[in-house]
Every structure is written in structure tokens, then in C-alpha cells.
Amino acid sequence: MARGWESKSVESQIESARSDGTRPAPHPVAPEMTEALRKRETLRLARAHVLQQIQACQNPRYLAMLESALAALEEQLDALRASD
């Protein structure tokens, strides 16, 4: 009996979502804007990953390489901010 009740509840939620036309359509976003947002997010995530590796690094040569990579990522992020 509980299983039947759950399926009715799920069915009701699905129907409600399908028939709910009150949500406004999202504004269209220019492809250039989408690409810029994607690139910024990718660089931000790469920066976070490099910072995490720097914290765990014990090899001085690898640390120097990571710091160089971090500087390059920050330079790219600054260039994106300046173009906005």
C-alpha cells in the first residue's frame, strides 16, 4: 500500500511540473557571453585545483612549477576581468 501511495505522489508531482506554465522563459544569452562564462569558470576551477596541490606539495621543484601555473591562471583571469 505504501508503494502505491508513493507512486501516486510521484505521478502527481510529474503532472504538476508538466502543467506548470507560470515560470517565465529564461532570457536568451549570447553565445559569446556563454563562452566567456564557461572559460572563466574553467580557469577558476583550475586555479582552485592548483592551490590545493600547492598546499599538499612537498617537492620544491614541483612547487615552483605550480606557482608558475598559478601565476599564469591568475593572469588569464585578470585579462578576462579587464575585457568585461
Secondary structure by P-SEA (a helix, b strand, c coil): caaaaaaaaaaaaaaaaaacccccccccccaaaaaaaaaaaaaaaaaaaaaaaaaacccaaaaaaaaaaaaaaaaaaaaaaaac
